């Protein structure tokens, strides 16, 4: 009974327009940033290295390299602070968590591109 109530409450806070992305994909995360009384949108581009949780509590971790330093950021998938999430490139991986990328530098960080079957041609 309590699970059904919890699921009903969570359903109202979920976003319906979340794109289909997977581990290893390079994504652009457009987040709303408050600076004083102004609000602007900042883009965080990186590789999705992990997804966790389920329902409205689902989180994903994005990693990118800035000035030869690795930066990771966790985002709640259904947060109202996330304006847009777009998949730039799909990577082919065989792991659920890509924490091994933390120890890699340079070209070793690159992932093979996954080709998506479409109705082209």
Steps between C-alpha positions, in 0.01 A plus 500: 500500500770748597701410187199591284460836674872570465490410131199728445678795665821438303314478169389864532859626542647309203583670170342349192744644246824337619707371206617144468870493593734232628833456674785615274295764317634853471227740610436872532322579827339846497459606865340810646745702711389776738740796525356756736155575365581390143457153358709367216561166333839330519596201286700212649634267230649163584478122499235324709699265725223379732125485558340414831163495670157458350181695455517866594822438699707399198844661475772501235867597520672695222879529471704743295857628488564868576857635492644144522293435812206260513170651617199287590153622575190309609162611372151392604331390176157645580620826658328824400848660491584297188365695203606262224700182454631419154704203384795612287666164438438138602786293633529121487586361845475164675471626858222651709735737682796664325704588808813362329507819288611693809847347476541561128653801326496634144396273215442208738183673622333475158224245447398324180194649337182296497306505179126529541283316252260745340272536202765678295599393151 
